[in-house]
């Protein structure tokens, strides 16, 4: 094991130890309001980006920006091949940038400052300069993202999200199970909640991860029955499409538990680093949910309570 992997693993474990954790998130969630939660947040690692008088969207974005900063720091400690391992694990930030860009193009709220991914970027600087949906599709098709199969907002974002699952499964073997679960959730929502057919590239990616019969299932019960065993367990408590949020919570709990187990591995190397990314990601999700609960006067949401 190279010195860079040893240093990167030590850094990864140190970052994970600074998480707010379940107790910290519950304390944030139970506050009397967002202002109090922000004061508590200021003394955590998330205070780096959180302004003292922010609204809920700004505060939640600050939490995500802190997570991205931690991933960039971690990438800097790893050997070149190790840093590339983190790119698919961070590509959700590039999807968020594109989503904000498309919302602004559709006369939605003005975009926030985009996430800056540095060495974890796939194609954002080219996507940022794309003028139309067709231009975005062309840039994606020429990059590691691949063709989303359409240039509408829904096609672009669904294509990127499925491509993120595909890229993670192919590049990060330690995270393949998480990627398959993500693909199952995305496919179920598209087909049986939004009732939108998958574009051909998205269907191909779904078939690679879930099997052709599941990707082509005509009903939600049939889809669940045809999933690979880990994804089928993920959807076990979601007996109808409207209950997919339960599967989403189970996915986060799996990420939490798997990540913690990987971090307990005494060896240095990719397994511990991927585990740290999982633990950091869950902590950021939990803190964002806690801030929303605080903004609602300490009323803890069911999804947050199920995870915490």
C-alpha positions as CSV (number, residue, x, y, z in Angstrom):
1,X,0.0,0.0,0.0
2,X,1.5,3.4,-1.1
3,X,2.1,6.2,1.4
4,X,-0.5,8.2,-0.4
5,X,-3.2,5.6,0.3
6,X,-2.1,5.5,3.9
7,X,-2.3,9.3,4.2
8,X,-5.6,9.4,2.4
9,X,-7.2,6.7,4.6
10,X,-6.0,8.5,7.7
11,X,-7.5,11.7,6.4
12,X,-10.8,10.0,5.4
13,X,-11.2,8.6,8.9
14,X,-10.4,11.9,10.5
15,X,-13.1,13.7,8.4
16,X,-15.6,11.0,9.3
17,X,-14.9,11.5,13.0
18,X,-15.9,15.1,12.7
19,X,-19.5,14.3,11.6
20,X,-22.4,15.8,13.5
21,X,-23.7,12.3,14.0
22,X,-27.2,11.2,15.0
23,X,-27.1,13.1,18.4
24,X,-25.9,16.3,16.8
25,X,-28.5,16.2,14.0
26,X,-31.3,15.5,16.6
27,X,-30.2,18.5,18.6
28,X,-30.4,20.7,15.5
29,X,-33.8,19.3,14.5
30,X,-35.3,19.8,18.0
31,X,-34.4,23.5,18.1
32,X,-37.0,26.3,18.4
33,X,-36.2,27.7,14.9
34,X,-33.8,28.0,12.1
35,X,-31.9,30.8,13.7
36,X,-31.0,28.7,16.7
37,X,-30.1,25.8,14.5
38,X,-27.7,28.0,12.5
39,X,-26.0,29.2,15.7
40,X,-25.5,25.5,16.6
41,X,-24.3,24.8,13.0
42,X,-21.7,27.5,13.2
43,X,-19.5,25.5,15.6
44,X,-19.5,22.4,13.4
45,X,-17.6,21.8,10.2
46,X,-20.7,22.8,8.3
47,X,-20.3,26.4,9.6
48,X,-17.6,27.0,7.0
49,X,-20.1,27.9,4.3
50,X,-23.2,28.7,6.4
51,X,-23.9,32.4,6.8
52,X,-25.2,33.4,10.2
53,X,-28.5,34.7,8.8
54,X,-29.4,32.3,6.0
55,X,-32.7,31.0,4.9
56,X,-33.4,27.3,4.8
57,X,-32.3,26.7,1.1
58,X,-29.1,28.6,1.7
59,X,-28.3,26.8,4.9
60,X,-29.0,23.4,3.3
61,X,-26.8,24.3,0.4
62,X,-24.0,25.3,2.7
63,X,-24.2,21.8,4.2
64,X,-23.8,20.3,0.8
65,X,-21.0,22.6,-0.1
66,X,-19.2,21.5,3.0
67,X,-19.5,17.9,2.0
68,X,-18.1,18.7,-1.5
69,X,-15.2,20.6,0.1
70,X,-14.4,17.5,2.2
71,X,-14.5,15.3,-0.8
72,X,-12.1,17.7,-2.7
73,X,-9.8,17.7,0.3
74,X,-9.8,14.0,0.5
75,X,-9.1,13.7,-3.2
76,X,-6.0,15.8,-2.8
77,X,-4.6,13.3,-0.3
78,X,-5.1,10.3,-2.5
79,X,-2.9,9.0,-5.4
80,X,-4.1,9.9,-8.9
81,X,-6.1,6.6,-9.3
82,X,-7.7,7.1,-5.9
83,X,-8.8,10.6,-6.7
84,X,-10.5,9.3,-9.9
85,X,-12.4,6.9,-7.6
86,X,-14.2,9.8,-6.0
87,X,-15.4,11.4,-9.3
88,X,-18.5,9.2,-9.7
89,X,-19.2,9.5,-6.0
90,X,-19.3,13.3,-6.3
91,X,-21.2,13.6,-9.6
92,X,-24.5,14.4,-7.9
93,X,-23.1,17.9,-7.5
94,X,-22.7,18.2,-11.2
95,X,-26.3,17.0,-11.6
96,X,-27.4,19.7,-9.1
97,X,-25.6,22.4,-11.1
98,X,-27.3,21.3,-14.3
99,X,-30.7,21.2,-12.5
100,X,-30.2,24.7,-11.2
101,X,-29.2,25.9,-14.7
102,X,-32.3,24.3,-16.3
103,X,-34.6,25.8,-13.6
104,X,-33.2,29.3,-14.4
105,X,-33.6,28.7,-18.1
106,X,-37.3,27.8,-17.4
107,X,-37.8,31.2,-15.6
108,X,-37.5,29.5,-12.2
109,X,-35.5,31.0,-9.3
110,X,-32.2,32.4,-10.2
111,X,-29.4,29.9,-9.9
112,X,-27.2,29.9,-6.8
113,X,-23.4,29.9,-7.3
114,X,-22.7,26.6,-8.9
115,X,-20.8,23.9,-7.0
116,X,-17.1,24.0,-8.0
117,X,-15.9,20.5,-8.2
118,X,-12.2,21.0,-9.1
119,X,-10.5,17.7,-9.8
120,X,-13.9,15.9,-9.2
121,X,-15.5,17.5,-12.3
122,X,-16.7,15.5,-15.2
123,X,-17.9,18.1,-17.8
124,X,-19.3,21.0,-15.8
125,X,-17.3,23.8,-17.4
126,X,-18.5,22.7,-20.9
127,X,-22.0,22.2,-19.6
128,X,-22.0,25.7,-18.0
129,X,-21.3,27.2,-21.4
130,X,-24.0,25.2,-23.3
131,X,-26.7,27.5,-24.5
132,X,-29.7,25.3,-25.1
133,X,-31.0,21.9,-24.0
134,X,-29.7,20.5,-27.3
135,X,-26.3,21.9,-26.6
136,X,-26.4,20.3,-23.1
137,X,-27.3,17.0,-24.6
138,X,-24.4,17.2,-27.1
139,X,-21.9,18.0,-24.3
140,X,-23.2,15.1,-22.2
141,X,-23.1,12.7,-25.1
142,X,-19.4,13.6,-25.8
143,X,-18.4,13.1,-22.1
144,X,-18.4,10.2,-19.6
145,X,-22.0,11.0,-18.8
146,X,-23.2,9.7,-22.2
147,X,-26.3,10.7,-24.2
148,X,-29.4,11.1,-21.9
149,X,-31.6,10.3,-24.8
150,X,-33.4,13.7,-25.0
151,X,-32.9,17.4,-24.5
152,X,-36.0,18.1,-22.3
153,X,-35.4,19.0,-18.6
154,X,-36.7,15.6,-17.5
155,X,-34.7,13.6,-20.0
156,X,-31.4,15.4,-19.2
157,X,-31.7,15.1,-15.5
158,X,-33.0,11.5,-15.5
159,X,-30.3,10.6,-18.0
160,X,-27.6,12.1,-15.8
161,X,-28.9,10.4,-12.6
162,X,-29.0,7.0,-14.2
163,X,-25.6,7.6,-15.7
164,X,-24.3,8.4,-12.2
165,X,-25.5,5.0,-11.0
166,X,-24.0,3.3,-14.0
167,X,-20.6,5.1,-13.6
168,X,-20.5,4.4,-9.9
169,X,-21.2,0.7,-10.4
170,X,-18.5,0.3,-13.0
171,X,-15.8,2.4,-11.4
172,X,-16.3,1.9,-7.6
173,X,-16.8,-1.8,-6.9
174,X,-17.3,-1.1,-3.2
175,X,-20.3,1.1,-4.0
176,X,-22.0,-1.1,-6.7
177,X,-24.8,-2.2,-4.3
178,X,-25.6,1.4,-3.6
179,X,-25.7,2.2,-7.3
180,X,-28.0,-0.6,-8.1
181,X,-30.4,0.6,-5.3
182,X,-30.3,4.1,-6.7
183,X,-31.1,2.8,-10.2
184,X,-34.1,0.8,-8.8
185,X,-35.5,3.9,-7.0
186,X,-35.0,6.1,-10.1
187,X,-36.6,3.6,-12.5
188,X,-39.5,3.0,-10.1
189,X,-40.2,6.8,-9.8
190,X,-40.0,7.4,-13.6
191,X,-42.1,4.5,-14.6
192,X,-44.7,4.2,-11.9
193,X,-44.9,7.6,-10.1
194,X,-44.3,10.1,-13.0
195,X,-45.5,7.5,-15.6
196,X,-42.8,8.5,-18.0
197,X,-41.2,6.0,-20.4
198,X,-37.4,5.7,-20.1
199,X,-35.4,7.0,-23.0
200,X,-33.4,4.3,-24.7
201,X,-30.0,5.2,-23.1
202,X,-31.6,5.3,-19.7
203,X,-33.4,2.0,-20.3
204,X,-30.1,0.4,-21.3
205,X,-28.4,1.6,-18.2
206,X,-31.3,0.4,-16.0
207,X,-31.1,-3.0,-17.8
208,X,-27.4,-3.3,-17.1
209,X,-27.9,-2.6,-13.4
210,X,-31.3,-4.2,-12.7
211,X,-31.7,-6.8,-15.5
212,X,-33.7,-6.4,-18.7
213,X,-36.9,-7.9,-17.4
214,X,-37.1,-5.5,-14.5
215,X,-36.3,-2.5,-16.7
216,X,-39.1,-3.5,-19.1
217,X,-41.7,-4.5,-16.4
218,X,-45.2,-3.3,-17.1
219,X,-46.4,-3.0,-13.5
220,X,-44.9,-1.9,-10.2
221,X,-45.5,-5.3,-8.5
222,X,-43.8,-7.1,-11.4
223,X,-40.9,-4.6,-11.3
224,X,-40.3,-5.4,-7.6
225,X,-40.5,-9.1,-8.2
226,X,-37.9,-9.0,-11.0
227,X,-35.3,-6.8,-9.2
228,X,-32.0,-8.3,-8.1
229,X,-32.1,-9.5,-4.5
230,X,-30.5,-6.4,-2.9
231,X,-32.8,-4.0,-4.7
232,X,-35.8,-6.2,-4.0
233,X,-35.0,-6.0,-0.3
234,X,-34.6,-2.2,-0.6
235,X,-38.2,-1.9,-1.9
236,X,-39.6,-4.5,0.6
237,X,-41.6,-1.9,2.6
238,X,-42.7,0.1,-0.4
239,X,-45.7,-1.9,-1.5
240,X,-46.9,0.8,-3.8
241,X,-45.2,3.6,-5.7
242,X,-46.4,6.2,-3.2
243,X,-44.4,4.5,-0.5
244,X,-41.1,4.7,-2.3
245,X,-39.9,7.3,0.3
246,X,-39.6,4.3,2.7
247,X,-37.2,2.7,0.2
248,X,-35.3,5.9,0.0
249,X,-34.8,6.0,3.8
250,X,-33.8,2.3,3.7
251,X,-31.2,3.2,1.0
252,X,-29.7,5.9,3.3
253,X,-29.7,3.5,6.2
254,X,-27.9,0.9,4.1
255,X,-25.3,3.6,3.1
256,X,-24.8,4.6,6.7
257,X,-24.4,1.0,8.0
258,X,-22.2,-0.1,5.1
259,X,-20.0,3.0,5.3
260,X,-19.5,2.5,9.0
261,X,-18.5,-1.1,8.5
262,X,-16.0,-0.1,5.8
263,X,-14.5,2.5,8.1
264,X,-14.0,-0.2,10.8
265,X,-11.7,-2.1,8.5
266,X,-8.2,-1.8,9.9
267,X,-6.6,-1.9,6.5
268,X,-5.6,1.2,4.5
269,X,-7.0,1.7,1.0
270,X,-10.1,2.3,-1.2
271,X,-12.5,0.4,1.0
272,X,-12.0,2.8,4.0
273,X,-12.1,5.8,1.8
274,X,-15.3,4.9,0.1
275,X,-16.8,4.1,3.5
276,X,-15.8,7.6,4.7
277,X,-17.5,9.1,1.7
278,X,-20.7,7.2,2.6
279,X,-20.6,8.3,6.2
280,X,-20.0,11.9,5.3
281,X,-22.8,11.9,2.7
282,X,-25.3,10.4,5.2
283,X,-24.3,13.0,7.8
284,X,-24.9,15.8,5.3
285,X,-28.3,14.4,4.3
286,X,-29.2,14.1,8.0
287,X,-28.1,17.6,8.9
288,X,-30.0,19.1,5.9
289,X,-33.2,17.2,7.1
290,X,-32.5,18.5,10.7
291,X,-32.4,22.1,9.5
292,X,-35.7,21.6,7.8
293,X,-37.2,20.2,11.0
294,X,-35.8,23.2,12.9
295,X,-37.3,25.6,10.4
296,X,-40.6,24.0,11.1
297,X,-40.3,24.7,14.8
298,X,-38.7,21.5,15.9
299,X,-41.3,19.2,14.3
300,X,-39.2,16.2,13.2
301,X,-40.2,14.7,9.8
302,X,-41.0,11.0,9.5
303,X,-38.1,10.4,7.0
304,X,-35.6,12.1,9.2
305,X,-36.8,10.2,12.3
306,X,-36.6,6.9,10.5
307,X,-33.0,7.5,9.6
308,X,-31.8,9.2,12.8
